[in-house]
Amino acid sequence: MLDTGSTRQDAALELDEAEILVRLDGDCQLLADLCELSLAELPRMIQPLAEAVRIEDATAVHRAAHRMKGSLSLFGHGPHIEDCITLEEMALQHDLSRALEILSRLERHLEEFRAAATALGKEIHARANRG
């Protein structure tokens, strides 16, 4: 993992900036914008998933978990992506017996993602302001 500053030490999850930038053709500003957009969208992504789990709607769980996985996979593979995959698979099997447990774990992992994305966005902005 590329560690280009100390701001990411607070995050349990590290986002590999170099790997992400390869996907974005090296566009640092786009990465900073995507960090901000993803942070703003997280509540709008988790809400329908949580509601689908609550009402035990396997189709809606699959759809919401798949959407979240797709939106966040640009940032690499991490435990939050694994949780989305687990929820997708559970929904396909129509077995949501552990969905609340996985959702709770996903929410914790999303907090780690939120911290990492916030740190990465700040780091990119700080570098842009320095040079």
N, C-alpha and C positions, 0 to 999 in steps of 0.2 A: 504494500500500500504506500502511496505517496503521501508523505507528511510534510507539508510545506509551511507549517506554522504551528504555534502552540495553542491556538484557539480550539483545535479539534480534540485536545486531550480530555476535555470534559465529557465528550461523547463516548459512550460504550461502543457504538458502531462508528466505523470510519468509512467514509465514502472515498473511493479511489478516483481522485480527480483526473489523473492521467487517462485512466480507462474510460471514464465518462466523456472526456474531451475527444477521444478517438471517435466515439459515436457521433459527436457533434462537430466533426471536422475542425476541432481546435477553437471553437467559438466560445471564449470565456464569458462574454456578455450573455449569450444565450443560456449558458449553464447557470449563471447567477439569476437570470429571469426565471428559469425552470425551477430553481430552488424556491424562489418566492412563490411561484404559482403552485407548486406542489404543497407547500406549507399552507397556503390559503385554501386549497382544495381538500386537504385531509379531513376536515370535519364533514364536508359534503360527501366524501367517499365512505367514511365509517358509519355515518348515520343510517343509510339504507341497509348496510350490511348488518348492523346491530338490530335494526327493526326486523329484518328477515330472519335472523337467528331467533329473536324473541318470539315470533309467531310461527317458527318452524316451517318456513316456506323454502324448501330445498331449491326450487328453481330460482328464486330471488337471491338466495345465499350464493348459489353458483354464479349468477350474473354479477352481483356486487363484488364478490371476491375476485372474479376474473378481471373486472374493470380496474379494481385497485391494483392487482398484480401487474396489469399492463401499463398502468400509469406510472407506477413506481419502479418498474424493471429497468428503465433508462439509467437509474442510479446504481445498478448492479444487483447482485444476488445477496440477500441477507436474510436474517431470521424473519423479518416481516413478510418477505416474499414466500418463504417456506410456510408460514402460517396461512397465507392466502391460498397456496397450493393445497394445503391440508383441508381447508374449508371447501375448496372446489371439489376435491375428491370425495369428501364426506357427502356433499350435496349430490354428486352424481350417483352415489350409492344409496341415496335417500336415508342416510343414517346421520342424523344431527345430534345424537346422544351426547357427544363431547363438544358440540359447537360453542356453547357458552364458555367452556374452559379455553378453547382455542381462541375465541374472540377476546377473552380477557388477556391472554398471552399476546395476541396481536396488538392490542392497545398498548401494552407495555413496550413492545418492540417498535411501535410507531412513535412512541415518546423518544426512543433512542434515535430513530430516523430523523425526527423533528430536530433534535439537538444537533445531529451531524449535518443536516441540510442547512440549518441556521448558521452553524459555524462555517461551513463551506461558502455559503453566500456572502457572509461578512468578510471572509478571507479574500474572496475574489474582488469585492468592492474595495477593500483596503489596498490591495495591490494596484487596482486601477487608479485609485486616488494618489498613490505614491509615484506612479510612473505614467 
